[in-house]
Amino acid sequence: MSTDLSPLLPPVERTRLDRWRDALLADPRGLRLWRWLAPALVALVAAVLRLIDIGNPHQLVFDETYYVKDAWSQWVLGYPSTWPDNADERFAAGDTDIFTGIGSYVVHPPLGRILIGAGMALFGADSATGWRIAAAVFGTTTVLLIYLVARTLTRSIPLATVASGLFAIDGLGIVLSRIALLDIFLTFFIVLTFWFVALDHRRTAERWAALWVAREGEAPMWGPILWNRPWLIAAGAAAGAATAVKWSGLYVLAAVGVYAVVTDALARRRAGIGQWPMDAVRQGLASFVLLVPVAAFVYLSSWSGWLFTDGGYMRSTPVASPGFWSWVPAPLQSLWAYHEAMYTFHVGLVTPHAYASPAWQWPFLIRPTSMYWHQDEDGVNGCGLPSGCTEAISSLANPLIWWAGVAASVYLLVRFVLVRDWRYALVLTGLAATYVPWLLYPERTIFQFYTVAMLPFLVLALAFALRDISRGVRGGSRAGGQVFVVGFLVLCVALSAFWYPVWAGLPVPYEFWRLHNWLPTWI
């Protein structure tokens, strides 16, 4: 008897957009073309938005006053140095070697400064383009990584293009790629970590499927311990690099470790392993060995400049550890003491700041950070108005992308509860690792622009939600859902075009700048 139920299933509505997509991707040559062309076009858009007039303004803005000068002295000396008072103007004027040579107390690990310094070495420390080029390169590459994550999760070119394209045109990603702060480097390594985790999940799932097919008889009591997991090792290295930019990378390392343990346990339960809980513990210990040591090695390697020179802050401070730890080399003991001082700084940072924003405010986009604001009363900056021009750099996300992304993440959580899809779990894990820990420090001085690390997971969640809408929501047609999605994406592009001048610091009329202050707290 035939078991083909296809005549009983309702026909799938095919829209004009479906036929156009199929015409592009059905042919093998067209599919190969778009596999390369789609990410290339998205990366090109991202690069243009991040590189246009990146040297403007030619002055240290916001916290560039710390990171740029520290990056350059670290590049030259191997460690960050202190600078004379009022050094910003002299540095911007080209007097870049006026550091004192005395070790400076910096509160973040070295890797982000190393990357900024490399850009300065290539393009010149006296060039604002040199200060910011590394951020632009890593910000553009992050767009490509989001594309790769989405493709790995779904194998869908349209979904990957939408997710990466939304990050490419969002103001938060643009601004943090156009100024020399650490957060875009952190974001890059976080997304890289989750791409490697997705690749590991896909590889281990294929291995479990092969083992299931090859199994004879009843399921065994114990499953194999999977040591050959190169992508998990790579994820540990990427998480170590994230931690070497900012310590918040530790939360990512912990999150992917938990994700690996939980998914391994579920795989063993599905495979019918008799002792799957304890079997998962055995695999969890192996995963720890694969993840953590390589992360620690990468992190410690980022301190090599400080370790192999003598002038860094606390580098030569004698530290005598009695008892068991006395065998540890003196430089490593000094490094541990330095880390204790860094930790004390971070947990005690409660200095009031006009643009501080506690984490509970972040989903509502209450207080974006003004990075730069200048008004020229004489009207000589190019806008041609006698009333003068305003230049502003505000780390405000595209409001539509941001708020829709927050709503989509809630939707994705509900969908995960209903269908238990591992792809949803991975996106939600990334979002939790980059947001939830900040809720534990309500009194710390933190800023809305930290959310650039959350943004890749918000746009991934949004891309999943838009895909579901395009398939037709309950009570609506597939064509109607696709019209909504296309209209939404067009509106996102239009809003980004409207906001771009105040993300890039372009001279605009004061009245035009005022149009962007939708909430009183955005000023």
C-alpha positions in Angstrom: 0.0 0.0 0.0 1.3 3.4 -0.9 2.2 5.7 2.0 2.5 8.9 -0.1 0.4 11.5 1.5 1.3 14.4 -0.8 -2.1 14.5 -2.4 -3.7 15.1 1.0 -1.4 18.0 1.8 -2.4 21.5 0.9 -0.5 23.0 -2.0 2.3 25.4 -1.1 1.5 28.9 -2.4 4.2 30.0 -4.8 4.6 33.8 -5.1 6.4 35.9 -7.7 9.2 36.3 -5.2 9.5 32.5 -4.8 9.7 32.1 -8.6 12.4 34.8 -8.8 14.4 33.3 -6.0 14.2 29.8 -7.6 15.3 31.2 -11.0 18.4 32.6 -9.3 19.3 29.7 -7.2 17.9 26.6 -8.9 20.6 26.4 -11.6 23.9 25.1 -10.2 25.8 27.8 -11.9 23.6 30.5 -10.5 23.8 28.9 -7.0 27.6 28.9 -7.2 27.6 32.6 -8.4 25.3 33.7 -5.5 27.3 31.8 -2.9 30.1 34.2 -3.6 28.2 37.3 -4.9 25.8 37.7 -2.0 28.4 37.9 0.8 30.7 40.0 -1.5 28.0 42.6 -2.1 27.1 42.8 1.6 30.7 43.2 2.6 31.2 45.9 -0.1 28.2 47.9 1.4 29.6 47.4 4.9 33.1 48.5 3.8 31.8 51.7 2.0 29.7 52.7 5.0 32.7 52.2 7.4 35.4 53.7 5.3 33.9 56.9 3.8 35.7 59.9 5.4 36.9 57.7 8.3 39.6 60.2 9.1 37.0 62.8 10.1 37.2 64.2 12.7 40.9 64.4 12.9 40.9 64.4 16.7 40.6 61.9 19.4 36.9 61.4 20.2 35.4 59.9 23.3 37.6 57.1 24.7 40.0 57.2 21.8 42.0 59.4 24.1 42.9 56.2 26.0 43.0 53.5 23.4 44.8 55.2 20.5 47.7 56.6 22.6 48.0 53.5 24.6 47.9 51.4 21.4 50.7 53.4 19.9 53.0 53.4 22.9 52.3 49.7 23.3 53.2 49.1 19.7 56.5 51.0 20.0 57.5 49.9 23.5 55.7 46.6 24.0 53.6 48.0 26.8 51.3 51.1 27.2 53.1 54.2 28.5 51.9 57.3 30.3 51.7 60.5 28.3 52.2 64.2 29.3 49.2 66.2 30.3 47.1 67.6 27.5 48.7 65.3 25.0 45.7 64.8 22.8 46.1 68.0 20.7 49.8 67.4 20.2 49.2 63.8 19.2 46.6 64.7 16.7 49.0 67.4 15.3 51.5 64.6 14.6 53.7 64.7 17.7 53.1 61.0 18.4 56.3 60.0 20.2 55.9 62.2 23.3 55.1 59.2 25.6 57.1 59.1 28.8 58.2 55.5 28.7 56.7 54.9 32.2 54.3 52.1 32.3 50.6 53.1 32.3 47.9 51.5 34.3 45.4 50.2 31.7 42.4 48.1 32.7 41.8 46.0 29.6 44.0 43.2 28.1 46.3 44.0 25.2 44.9 42.4 22.1 42.6 45.2 21.0 45.3 47.8 21.4 47.7 45.5 19.4 45.2 45.5 16.5 44.7 49.3 16.7 48.5 49.7 16.8 49.0 47.5 13.7 46.7 49.8 11.8 48.6 52.9 13.0 51.9 51.2 12.0 50.6 50.6 8.5 48.9 54.0 7.9 50.7 56.3 10.2 50.2 57.2 13.9 49.7 60.8 12.8 46.7 59.8 10.7 43.1 59.5 12.0 42.6 56.9 9.3 45.5 55.0 10.8 43.9 55.1 14.3 40.6 53.7 13.0 41.4 51.5 10.0 41.7 48.3 12.1 38.3 48.9 13.6 36.8 49.4 10.1 38.5 46.2 8.8 37.3 44.1 11.7 33.8 45.6 11.6 33.5 44.8 7.9 34.8 41.2 8.5 32.2 40.8 11.3 29.5 41.3 8.7 31.0 38.4 6.7 31.2 36.3 9.8 27.5 36.9 10.5 26.8 35.7 7.0 28.8 32.6 7.6 27.1 31.9 10.9 23.7 32.2 9.3 24.7 30.0 6.3 26.1 27.4 8.6 22.9 27.4 10.7 20.4 27.4 7.8 22.2 26.8 4.5 20.0 29.7 3.2 21.6 32.4 1.1 18.6 34.8 1.5 18.5 34.5 5.3 22.3 34.9 5.6 22.2 37.9 3.3 19.4 39.6 5.4 21.1 38.9 8.7 24.5 40.2 7.6 23.0 43.0 5.6 21.1 44.3 8.7 24.3 44.4 10.7 26.1 46.1 7.7 23.6 49.1 7.7 23.0 49.4 11.4 24.4 52.5 13.2 25.8 50.7 16.2 28.0 48.5 14.0 28.9 51.4 11.8 29.9 53.8 14.6 32.0 51.2 16.5 33.8 50.4 13.2 34.6 54.0 12.6 36.3 54.9 15.9 39.2 53.2 17.7 37.5 51.6 20.7 37.8 47.9 21.7 34.2 46.7 21.3 34.2 45.9 17.6 37.2 43.6 18.0 35.4 41.9 20.9 32.3 41.5 18.7 34.4 40.0 15.9 35.9 37.3 18.1 32.6 36.5 19.8 30.9 35.9 16.4 34.0 33.9 15.3 33.6 31.8 18.4 29.9 31.0 17.7 30.7 30.2 14.0 33.2 27.6 15.2 30.7 26.2 17.7 28.1 25.9 14.9 30.6 24.1 12.7 31.4 21.8 15.6 27.7 21.1 16.2 27.2 20.2 12.6 30.2 18.0 12.5 29.4 16.1 15.7 25.8 15.7 14.6 27.0 14.0 11.4 29.2 11.7 13.4 26.4 10.7 15.7 24.2 10.0 12.7 26.9 7.8 11.2 27.3 5.9 14.6 23.5 5.5 14.8 23.3 3.9 11.3 26.3 1.7 12.0 24.9 0.5 15.4 23.9 -3.1 15.6 21.5 -4.4 18.3 20.6 -2.5 21.4 22.1 0.9 22.3 25.3 0.6 24.4 25.4 1.8 28.0 28.3 4.2 27.2 29.0 6.3 24.2 32.3 7.3 22.6 34.3 10.3 24.0 34.8 12.6 21.0 38.3 14.1 21.1 38.7 14.9 17.4 36.8 18.2 17.5 39.0 20.8 15.8 36.2 23.3 15.6 35.7 23.2 19.3 39.4 23.8 19.8 39.1 26.7 17.4 36.1 28.1 19.4 38.3 28.0 22.5 41.0 30.0 20.7 38.5 32.6 19.5 37.0 32.9 22.9 40.5 33.4 24.4 41.1 36.1 21.9 37.8 37.8 22.8 38.9 37.7 26.5 42.2 39.2 25.4 40.3 42.2 24.1 37.9 42.6 27.1 37.2 40.3 30.0 33.6 40.0 29.0 34.9 37.4 26.6 35.0 35.0 29.6 31.2 34.9 29.7 31.3 33.8 26.1 33.8 31.0 26.9 31.6 29.9 29.8 28.5 30.0 27.6 29.8 28.0 24.8 31.2 25.5 27.3 27.7 25.0 28.8 26.2 24.8 25.3 28.6 22.1 24.3 27.9 20.1 27.4 24.1 20.4 27.1 24.0 19.5 23.4 26.4 16.6 23.9 24.1 15.3 26.7 21.0 15.6 24.5 22.7 13.9 21.6 23.6 10.9 23.8 20.1 10.7 25.1 18.6 10.7 21.6 21.1 8.0 20.7 19.7 5.8 23.4 22.9 5.7 25.5 22.0 3.9 28.7 24.1 6.0 31.0 23.7 9.2 29.1 23.9 11.6 32.1 27.2 10.3 33.3 28.4 9.8 29.8 27.7 13.5 29.2 29.9 14.3 32.2 32.7 12.3 30.7 32.4 14.2 27.4 32.1 17.4 29.3 35.5 16.9 30.9 36.9 16.2 27.5 35.3 19.3 26.0 36.7 21.4 28.9 40.2 20.1 28.0 39.6 21.0 24.3 38.2 24.5 25.1 39.9 26.0 28.1 43.6 25.4 27.8 43.8 26.8 24.3 41.8 29.9 25.4 44.2 30.4 28.3 47.2 30.1 26.0 45.8 32.7 23.5 45.0 35.0 26.4 48.4 34.7 28.0 50.1 35.2 24.6 48.4 38.5 24.2 50.5 39.7 27.2 53.8 38.8 25.6 54.8 42.4 25.1 54.3 43.1 28.8 56.0 39.9 29.9 59.1 40.2 27.7 59.8 43.8 28.5 60.6 45.5 31.8 58.8 48.8 31.7 55.1 47.8 31.9 52.9 48.9 34.8 53.7 46.6 37.8 56.0 44.5 35.5 59.0 44.8 37.9 57.0 45.0 41.1 58.4 42.3 43.4 55.7 39.9 44.4 56.6 37.1 46.8 54.0 34.3 46.9 54.7 32.1 49.9 54.0 28.4 50.0 52.9 26.4 47.1 52.8 29.2 44.5 56.5 30.3 45.2 57.6 28.2 42.2 55.7 30.4 39.8 58.0 32.7 37.8 58.2 36.3 39.1 56.8 37.9 35.9 53.7 35.7 36.1 53.3 36.6 39.8 53.4 40.2 38.9 50.9 39.7 36.1 48.5 38.0 38.6 48.9 41.0 40.9 48.2 43.3 38.0 45.0 41.3 37.2 43.9 41.7 40.8 44.2 45.5 40.4 42.3 45.4 37.1 39.5 43.3 38.8 39.3 45.8 41.7 38.9 48.6 39.2 36.2 47.0 37.2 34.0 45.9 40.1 34.4 49.3 41.8 33.7 51.5 38.7 30.8 53.6 39.8 32.0 57.0 38.5 29.0 59.1 37.4 28.9 59.7 33.6 26.4 61.7 31.6 26.0 58.9 29.1 26.1 55.9 31.4 23.3 53.4 30.8 22.6 50.4 33.0 21.9 47.2 31.2 18.1 47.1 32.0 17.8 50.2 29.8 19.5 48.6 26.8 16.6 46.8 25.2 14.6 50.1 25.2 17.4 52.1 23.6 17.0 54.8 26.3 20.5 56.4 26.5 22.8 56.0 23.4 26.3 57.4 23.8 27.3 60.6 22.1 30.9 60.1 20.9 31.4 63.5 19.3 29.4 66.7 18.8 30.6 69.9 17.3 28.7 73.0 16.0 30.2 75.5 13.7 28.4 78.8 14.1 30.2 80.3 11.0 28.9 77.8 8.6 32.3 76.9 7.0 32.1 73.1 7.3 30.4 72.5 4.0 26.7 72.6 4.5 26.3 76.0 3.0 24.0 77.5 5.7 24.7 80.8 7.4 23.3 79.4 10.6 26.2 76.9 10.8 26.6 73.2 10.7 26.5 70.4 13.2 28.7 67.3 13.3 27.7 64.4 15.5 28.7 60.8 16.1 26.0 59.0 18.1 26.3 55.2 18.8 22.6 54.8 18.3 21.4 51.6 16.6 18.9 51.9 13.7 15.8 52.1 15.9 13.7 49.8 13.7 16.4 47.1 13.5 17.1 47.3 17.2 13.5 47.2 18.5 12.5 44.6 16.0 15.5 42.5 16.9 14.6 42.6 20.6 11.1 41.5 19.7 12.4 38.8 17.5 14.6 37.4 20.2 11.6 37.0 22.5 9.8 35.3 19.6 12.8 33.0 19.0 12.8 32.1 22.7 9.1 31.1 22.5 9.8 29.1 19.3 12.7 27.3 21.0 10.5 26.3 23.9 8.0 24.9 21.4 10.3 23.1 18.9 13.7 22.8 20.7 15.7 23.8 17.6 19.5 23.8 18.3 19.9 26.7 16.0 17.6 28.9 18.0 19.4 27.7 21.2 22.8 28.8 19.8 21.5 32.3 18.9 19.9 32.7 22.3 23.1 31.5 24.0 25.0 34.2 22.2 22.5 36.8 23.2 22.5 35.7 26.8 26.3 35.6 27.1 26.6 39.2 25.8 23.7 40.7 27.8 22.7 38.9 30.9 26.0 39.2 32.8 25.7 43.0 32.6 22.5 42.9 34.6 24.5 41.7 37.6 26.2 45.1 37.8 23.4 47.6 38.0 25.6 50.3 39.7 28.6 50.0 37.4 29.4 52.7 34.9 28.5 51.0 31.7 27.3 52.3 28.3 24.7 51.4 25.6 27.5 51.0 23.0 28.5 47.7 24.7 25.5 46.2 23.0 27.4 46.0 19.7 28.4 42.6 20.9 24.7 41.7 21.2 23.7 43.0 17.8 24.9 40.0 15.7 22.5 37.7 17.7 19.7 40.2 17.5 19.9 40.4 13.7 20.2 36.6 13.5 17.0 36.3 15.5 15.4 39.0 13.4 16.3 37.1 10.2 14.7 33.9 11.6 11.6 35.8 12.5 11.4 37.5 9.0 11.8 34.1 7.3 8.8 32.8 9.3 6.8 35.8 8.4 7.7 35.4 4.7 6.2 31.9 4.8 2.9 33.3 5.9 1.6 33.9 9.3 -1.6 32.5 10.6 -4.6 34.0 8.9 -2.5 35.6 6.2 -1.1 34.6 2.9 2.5 33.8 1.9 2.4 36.7 -0.6 1.3 39.1 2.1 4.0 38.0 4.5 6.6 38.5 1.8 5.3 42.0 1.0 5.6 42.8 4.7 9.2 41.5 4.9 10.3 43.5 1.8 8.6 46.6 3.0 10.3 46.2 6.4 13.7 45.8 4.8 13.2 48.8 2.6 12.2 50.9 5.6 15.3 49.7 7.5 17.5 50.9 4.6 15.7 54.2 4.5 16.1 54.8 8.2 19.8 54.0 7.9 20.2 56.5 5.1 18.4 59.1 7.3 20.7 58.4 10.3 24.0 57.9 8.5 25.2 61.5 8.7 25.0 61.5 12.5 26.7 58.1 12.6 29.6 59.3 10.4 30.1 62.8 11.8 29.1 64.5 8.5 28.3 68.2 8.6 24.5 68.8 8.6 22.2 71.6 9.5 21.4 71.9 13.1 17.7 71.4 12.4 18.5 68.1 10.6 20.4 66.9 13.6 17.5 67.8 15.9 15.2 65.6 13.8 17.1 62.5 15.0 16.4 63.1 18.7 13.2 61.1 18.9 13.5 60.7 22.6 14.7 63.4 25.1 17.3 61.0 26.4 18.9 60.7 22.9 20.4 64.2 23.1 
